[in-house]
Amino acid sequence: MLKLAQVAVLLGLALPVVSLAQYYPYSRSPRVGPGTPKPSAYNVAGSFHGKLKELSSKEIMIETDDSQIVSIHRTRKTKFLKGTQTIKPSDIDIETLITVDAAEDVDLSLTARSVTVDTPKKSTEDK
């Protein structure tokens, strides 16, 4: 009977320790295997070409050549260019042809890296 009591006490002490070992150490980060790449903050999404429809402090809206409206988030780091020169965002008129180089954010939204005003192409008739 004494031996049965000792086994019960040992089992009573060992069982909580074994069950807690399943949860310790607890990591809140997702489990990523050694071959899985970590997502970066920005992934290149591409360039969007079209007419400027709206330009605010937080958003750039353009209408593409196939009449789709694309909304792209704007940050303080977004650069505005005309050729190779930096310009102010207020220098760009609505309906101006622009090209926006955008990156995909972690939440899969588009963030503008640079906005370039497209210069009209010289035609062969102007010679």
WOZI-V580371 format. One record per run of one state. SS is the DSSP state (H for helix, E for strand, - for the rest). FROM is the first residue (numbers start at 1). TO is the last residue. If there is no record, write none. Layout:
# WOZI-V580371
SS|FROM|TO / SS|FROM|TO
This chain:
# WOZI-V580371
-|1|1 / H|2|21 / -|22|42 / E|43|55 / -|56|58 / E|59|64 / -|65|68 / E|69|73 / -|74|78 / E|79|82 / -|83|84 / E|85|86 / -|87|88 / H|89|91 / -|92|96 / E|97|104 / -|105|109 / E|110|117 / -|118|123 / H|124|126 / -|127|127
